[in-house]
Structure formats: structure tokens, C-alpha cells
Amino acid sequence: MNKKQRINEIKNAFVQSTPDVIERIDLSHIQNLGPTIDPNLFLSTKPFPLRISYKRLAFLFSMAIILVIGTIYIGSMLPKTEAPMDNEFSYSEVSSSEATPLSHAIIGGTVILQQFLVELGVDPIGFVPNQPNLWQIESRLDRFYQYVPILHQMLSPQTTSSITLVESDRSDYQQKMIVPVQQMSGTEQNMIVYLNVTNNQIKEIDGLVVIEEHMFYFDASYLETSKVTYRFYQSNELQDKRIELTQDKATNSITYHVKKVDGSTIINDSIIEKTEDQVKLLLIKNSQIDVSFDVTWVDQLEATYEISTISMTFPNSTDFPVVGDYKFESSLLGEVGTIRVYVDLDQMSLTDKIHINVTRPIYGSRTYVFNIED
Amino acid sequence: MARLEEFIEGLILKDEESFEQIYNETKHSVYALIVSIVKNKADAEDIMQDTYIKMIASIHMYQPKYPFKNWILTIAKNLAIDFLRKKQFTTIIGLEDFEYIVPSKDISPQLALEINEQLNKMTDIERQIFLLHVVDDLKHKEIAAILNKPLGTILWHYQKALKKVK
């Protein structure tokens, strides 16, 4: 029996075992819920009073205290009341007053906090994933996930017979392959791969993948005992994008390297290393930092943990290091997550802590460590 | 297939036929999602009933800009998770295998056993995604919206679930 038949069997079995509860429902006895109740309530079935959690109130309260203390402190320290808030990340306009740098730093800390909340897509009342960034990275990774297993298959010793070798119709590539690809929807389409084998012994190739209207350049090397590296490039008249994945079998880690180049300017250059128990941002550079990713793994009890999205954008920041950690803890009300980020600005030794409580239906606890270094 | 949204006005007026249409169009995915979360047919049946009651009671608050099926499945998911949470405080949930399909006149004991074995190999999230896609042909984007997870995660888990189907 093939997989398709098995899936059909599962479908039929579920369709046949769906119970009929319609007879048990009497429409005339169901009262409408009051119109004043927020429909979003049904996103969670917790009783309404529980949604106004003390943690949230405490968070808002602490935010208010930070703002008030910051304002009072600035008022007492600054010789003038002119607030240098035009550009929250710019510290170049250092005043001659000794107190000024510290005041700047405090303003910076508060503003960074607010900025960080906005960039994370967090409103003070609840956690909202940053959708535009999410979709951007997803569209890249979706394609990426499709190609990696196929390339892996092509490079591995057990090459499947479903790949058809045909004569290359491009002068710049020696080989042409037609690879049937099963889409997630179940439909099949052909992916065309043009290849040059540059080193047959260690299986180094470079090539071009064509699927629908998308073209990806890639190169890959495959060493069974150590590292597998795939690099994908997408170029157009505006931008170059590059995604690189390295799987290191020795350290059991996977490294993602995402690089976006506009002309000769690197817009985004980030390296994320994922091991079994932690994720590290190894490198983030340049004027626009925009990283979001998700991490999922399964623990012994088969529960799935996930960071849905963490996304950071610090416009105009060039060279200050950010170190942070992200921690989940279980509680009776669900799961509470904390993001703490320490921001050091030049030589000012400012350390700012940002606490964000995230309640999500996940079970258990886990600590993520993020190091963002220049 | 008629669009479910066409029957909502009827359901607000407590029209039985409209409800029947909505029920028949959604019952398989509602049941599949619930049973994949609570892992028990009897509990799933009760939660399925609660889902429809809650849906009817709050139908006037449904916002047509969102797909109706996503909405009802979100209600089903939240009720099922809520049920599990309550159950955690009253029952020790073991690691034994669960029965998603029970033998009946249409389903042989052997087939039920095989399906349960394969579904038990999947993680919770893999099972939910797999069943929503397979039983009701929901698109991965729709599943992402219902389960409130990124599309990439959904695709990834679906791939992993597929590998466990033999």
C-alpha cells in the first residue's frame, strides 16, 4: 500500500467515525451571549476575569514607574529641559554638561524599551507576533524547506530513480535534471535543476534551480562525516538574497546564514546557530537588523515547545552589542515567558532590562540564550 | 459547496436548515481537531457538542472578514485545550497510546489499530496539522491561522508527520 492510499484510509476512517451531535443540540434553548462581550474572548476560553492578570497590570505599572522616574530624573539632571529624543539611537550630539551623557542614556533606555516593544510587535496588553517580518522570513524558509531535502537526496549516495537526467539546454551548465516535487498540497510539479559538478570526490556542485517563476542559484558540498553546506542565492535587479545552511554533524548543530544585499550595501547579515538546547544569534550587522525565526523541538514527553517569532529591528544602530535571554516558565495560568535584553551603548555602560511577559499555551520550561555581537 | 457564510444569517435567526448546512460542512474537521487534542473519542464528542453550542451562542459576534471555518475551529481548539487543562488537575495523563479511531462496522480492528499506531507516533502538533489537512483538505495557510503558528512551522511539522505515515 502506498502513502496516498494510507492517507485516504485515514481520511475515510475519520469521516466514518465522526459522531453526530446535531441531534443533541436544540437551537431554541441556546441563548445568545451578550453583545457587550468581546468576540476575541473566544480566542481563549478562560473566564474573563483571569484575562486581566496581575502580571499584565504589574507590567503596565512598572512601565509607568520607569517613565515617571525617567522623566523626573532627567528633569533634575539636565541643565535645560530640551529632551534629546529626536533620534533615540543617536548619541553623537554629546553636550558639554557632565550630566548629559547619563541623561541621554536614560532617555535612550526608556525609548529603546518602547521601540523594542513596537519592533517586537508587542502591545502592552498582549503579545502579537510581528506579522510582516514573520511572513517575510516564512516565504524564504518555505521555499528553503522544499529545496533542502531534495538537494540532500540528490547529493546522497542513494539517488532516487525519480530524477530524470536530460541533455542540458544551457551552455553554462553541464547537466540538467528534472525532479518531480510533491507540493504540500499533494500536487506534483517539476523542478528543473541545472548542475555543474565541480568536485566529484567530495560532491561539490553549483547550479540553478528553477521552479515555477522562481530561480535560485545554489552551491553545495556534502561530506558525509562532517559538514553539509547548502547556499542559495536569489538575485534580481534590486537585491541579492542569500540563505546558507550548514549542518555540522560533529557538533550536532545547524547554522543558518541569511544575507541580503542591495547593490554593494549589506542590508541584513545574520547568523543563527541552533543546537539541541539553545539558539544563538552569532552575528547581526548593519543598519537594519531584521531577524525572525522559529524554533521547535520535542522533549521527552512529546510536548512541543516553540518560539513563534522573535524579531528585532534597530534602525540606525551600528555597533552596540545586545545580549539577551528568553525564558519560558510554567504556571497554573499557562505559560509565562520573559524576554530580557541588555543594551550597552558605547562606553556609557548603560544596562537596560526589558521584561515582557508572554502567556502562551505551551507546557514546560526552557531557556533560550541570544548573543548578538558585532 | 455553498459558502458557509451564506448560512450565518439564517443561523442568527435560529434556522434549523442553516445550522444543518454549517454542521455538515464543518463536523469532520471540528471532530478531527478535537480528537487530535484530547485523544479520546468520548471526550471529543462532548467537546464537539459544546463547540457548536458556543458557536451558535456567539454567532452574532462572528466577523465575516474572517473565514467561518477558521473561527469555529478556533472555538473547538480552545475548548479542547481548556478541557485538557482542567483534566490535568484531576487526572494523571499517562504516556500510553491513545485511541483516535475505534473499530466499527466500517472500520476493521486491524485498520483502527494501524491508524492509531501511526497517529501515536506523531507529536501533538504534527497530528493536529496532519488531520486538519487530510480529513478536511484544509490549506496549510488556513491551518496556520487556526493553530496560530507560522506557515513555515506548519509545513515543517506536516512533512514530519507525513514521514511517519506508512
Interface residues (C-beta under 8 A of the other chain):
Chain A: K3 R6 I7 E9 I10 K11 A13 F14 V15 Q16 S17 T18 P19 D20 V21 I22 R24 I25 L27 S28 I30 Q31 N32 L33 P35 I37 P39 F42 L43 S44 T45 K46 P129 L134 W135 I137 E138 L141 D142 Y145 P149 M184 S185 D294 T296 V298 L301 E302 A303 T304 E306 S308 T309 G334 P361
Chain B: K14 E16 F19 E20 Y23 K27 H28 Y31 A32 K41 A44 E45 M48 Q49 Y52 I53 K54 I56 A57 S58 I59 H60 M61 Y62 Q63 T74 I75 N78 L79 I81 D82 R85 L95 Y100 I101 V102 S104 D106 I107 L111 A112 I115 Q118 L119 T123 D124 I125 L131 V134 V135 K139 H140 N148 K149 P150 L151 G152 T153 L155 W156 H157 Y158 Q159 L162 V165 K166
